[in-house]
Amino acid sequence: MRILVTGASGLLGLNLCLMEFGAHTIAGADRGKLHGTPFELVQADLTQPGAISRLINLARPDAIIHTAANANIDSCESDPVGARYLNAEIPGILAEACAKSGIRFMHISTDAVFNGTKDGIYTEDDTPNPLSVYAQTKLDGEEAVLSANANAVVARVNFFGWSLSSTRSLSEFFYNKLSMGQPANGFTDVYFCPMFVGDLAQTLVQMLDKSLSGLYHVVGSEALSKYDFGQRIARQFGFDPGLVIPKSVEESGLKAKRAHNLRLSIHKLSTDLGAPIPSVSTGIEQFYTQHQQGYPQKMRSYAQV
Ligand SMILES: NC(=O)c1ccc[n+]([C@@H]2O[C@H](COP(=O)([O-])OP(=O)(O)OC[C@H]3O[C@@H](n4cnc5c(N)ncnc54)[C@H](OP(=O)(O)O)[C@@H]3O)[C@@H](O)[C@H]2O)c1
C-alpha cells in the first residue's frame, strides 16, 4: 500500500513515517522542516490554493493518513479563524478529494472532543461537547470528513513519544524536566488513556489493512492521571518520582479549558481489529528503549538546519 502521511514533521506524522516505511511505501508531506529522511518527502502547505490536488497528483497514494493540524490547544484560542480552516475545513476538502479519486482516507481527531463531565468511560456513541476552540474545530473536522466520505475513518487519539523538537509530547515534558533534576507539575485531576506513538502508528495501519470505516476511539487500554503518567516516566528512567508535583489543572493557568475525564472506550476498536490494544505500561517501556537506542537523536538528525 502506498500511504501519504500529512504532517510528516509532527509528533505522530514523523513517527508513523519512520515506523511504517519498511512495511509500506510511505510519502510524507511536510512544509520544508525535514531533510534526509529514509521515506519520500513531498512539500505542501495545505492551506495554499490548489495545494491539495497538487499533493494528491504528485504522491498518487492508495491511502492518506491526515495528521496535519494546529494541535496546540492554546494557539487555537489565539487564532480561531486559522484553526477552523486547518482543523475543520481542510479535512473535509481532503476527504472529498479522496472519495472522488478512490483513495482511502483516515483522519486523526482527538479525545478532547468531550468535556469530561461524564461519570464513566466515553464510547463512540456519546455526544461530544467541546470545551475549547481546538476541540470544537477538531469535532467540526470529524463531521466534515464523515459527511464528505462514507468510507473514511476518523480516529480519536491521544499519544506520547519522541518528537523532532524534543518538546512536543507530555512524555518529553516529564523527561526534559526530570532528567535535569527539575520539578514537573502533574495534574491529579485529569484522566486520559495515552498510547505510545509506535503502537498508534501500527494500530492505524492495521485499521487501514482491515478496511475499517467510521468513527473509532484509538487510545491506550489503561486510564491514568497525568500525575501518575509522570510518576511512571520517572520510575522507568530511574529519576526521582518526588519531582513530579501533584497539581490541579484548575491552578495551571492554561489558556483553554481542559476536560477532567478523557477515559475513552476501546471496545469497538479491539472488537473490529480482533486484537488486544496495547497498554501505557508497555508503551512507556518502548519510549525508554527508544531513548537507550538513540532514537531521539536520530529523529533530530532529520531536521532541516
Ligand atoms: N499530541 C497529542 O497527544 C494529540 C492528542 C489528541 C489528538 N491529536 C491529533 O493528532 C494529530 C497529530 O498531532 P501531533 O501532536 O503530531 O501534532 P504536531 O506535532 O503539532 O504536528 C502538526 C503537523 O501539522 C503540520 N501542519 C501545520 N499546519 C500545516 C499546514 N498549513 N500545511 C501542512 N502541514 C501543516 C505541521 O507542520 P510544521 O512542522 O511545518 O508546523 C506538523 O507536521 C493532530 O490531528 C492532533 O489534533 C494529538
PDBQT file of the ligand as one rigid body, heavy atoms in Angstrom, charges set to zero:
ROOT
HETATM    1  N1  LIG A 401      -0.298  15.156  20.576  1.00  0.00    +0.000 N 
HETATM    2  C1  LIG A 401      -1.371  14.554  21.120  1.00  0.00    +0.000 C 
HETATM    3  O1  LIG A 401      -1.321  13.945  22.198  1.00  0.00    +0.000 OA
HETATM    4  C2  LIG A 401      -2.683  14.591  20.406  1.00  0.00    +0.000 A 
HETATM    5  C3  LIG A 401      -3.812  14.272  21.152  1.00  0.00    +0.000 A 
HETATM    6  C4  LIG A 401      -5.022  14.164  20.514  1.00  0.00    +0.000 A 
HETATM    7  C5  LIG A 401      -5.116  14.393  19.166  1.00  0.00    +0.000 A 
HETATM    8  N2  LIG A 401      -4.017  14.757  18.441  1.00  0.00    +0.000 N 
HETATM    9  C6  LIG A 401      -4.176  14.950  16.995  1.00  0.00    +0.000 C 
HETATM   10  O2  LIG A 401      -3.194  14.167  16.349  1.00  0.00    +0.000 OA
HETATM   11  C7  LIG A 401      -2.758  14.805  15.150  1.00  0.00    +0.000 C 
HETATM   12  C8  LIG A 401      -1.253  14.926  15.159  1.00  0.00    +0.000 C 
HETATM   13  O3  LIG A 401      -0.863  15.694  16.285  1.00  0.00    +0.000 OA
HETATM   14  P1  LIG A 401       0.677  15.985  16.597  1.00  0.00    +0.000 P 
HETATM   15  O4  LIG A 401       0.794  16.069  18.062  1.00  0.00    +0.000 OA
HETATM   16  O5  LIG A 401       1.521  15.044  15.818  1.00  0.00    +0.000 OA
HETATM   17  O6  LIG A 401       0.801  17.449  16.007  1.00  0.00    +0.000 OA
HETATM   18  P2  LIG A 401       2.123  18.311  15.778  1.00  0.00    +0.000 P 
HETATM   19  O7  LIG A 401       3.316  17.638  16.330  1.00  0.00    +0.000 OA
HETATM   20  O8  LIG A 401       1.803  19.703  16.234  1.00  0.00    +0.000 OA
HETATM   21  O9  LIG A 401       2.239  18.307  14.188  1.00  0.00    +0.000 OA
HETATM   22  C9  LIG A 401       1.341  19.007  13.393  1.00  0.00    +0.000 C 
HETATM   23  C10 LIG A 401       1.781  18.808  11.956  1.00  0.00    +0.000 C 
HETATM   24  O10 LIG A 401       0.875  19.556  11.110  1.00  0.00    +0.000 OA
HETATM   25  C11 LIG A 401       1.659  20.280  10.180  1.00  0.00    +0.000 C 
HETATM   26  N3  LIG A 401       0.965  21.460   9.686  1.00  0.00    +0.000 N 
HETATM   27  C12 LIG A 401       0.513  22.514  10.395  1.00  0.00    +0.000 A 
HETATM   28  N4  LIG A 401      -0.021  23.426   9.561  1.00  0.00    +0.000 NA
HETATM   29  C13 LIG A 401       0.099  22.923   8.294  1.00  0.00    +0.000 A 
HETATM   30  C14 LIG A 401      -0.244  23.391   7.008  1.00  0.00    +0.000 A 
HETATM   31  N5  LIG A 401      -0.830  24.601   6.838  1.00  0.00    +0.000 N 
HETATM   32  N6  LIG A 401       0.035  22.630   5.928  1.00  0.00    +0.000 NA
HETATM   33  C15 LIG A 401       0.647  21.413   6.074  1.00  0.00    +0.000 A 
HETATM   34  N7  LIG A 401       1.002  20.921   7.280  1.00  0.00    +0.000 NA
HETATM   35  C16 LIG A 401       0.729  21.678   8.376  1.00  0.00    +0.000 A 
HETATM   36  C17 LIG A 401       2.887  20.669  10.986  1.00  0.00    +0.000 C 
HETATM   37  O11 LIG A 401       3.892  21.115  10.110  1.00  0.00    +0.000 OA
HETATM   38  P3  LIG A 401       5.080  22.095  10.645  1.00  0.00    +0.000 P 
HETATM   39  O12 LIG A 401       6.006  21.188  11.419  1.00  0.00    +0.000 OA
HETATM   40  O13 LIG A 401       5.669  22.630   9.408  1.00  0.00    +0.000 OA
HETATM   41  O14 LIG A 401       4.412  23.131  11.516  1.00  0.00    +0.000 OA
HETATM   42  C18 LIG A 401       3.180  19.347  11.665  1.00  0.00    +0.000 C 
HETATM   43  O15 LIG A 401       3.831  18.475  10.804  1.00  0.00    +0.000 OA
HETATM   44  C19 LIG A 401      -3.494  16.126  15.103  1.00  0.00    +0.000 C 
HETATM   45  O16 LIG A 401      -4.603  15.985  14.253  1.00  0.00    +0.000 OA
HETATM   46  C20 LIG A 401      -3.944  16.363  16.523  1.00  0.00    +0.000 C 
HETATM   47  O17 LIG A 401      -5.115  17.142  16.564  1.00  0.00    +0.000 OA
HETATM   48  C21 LIG A 401      -2.809  14.880  19.042  1.00  0.00    +0.000 A 
ENDROOT
TORSDOF 0
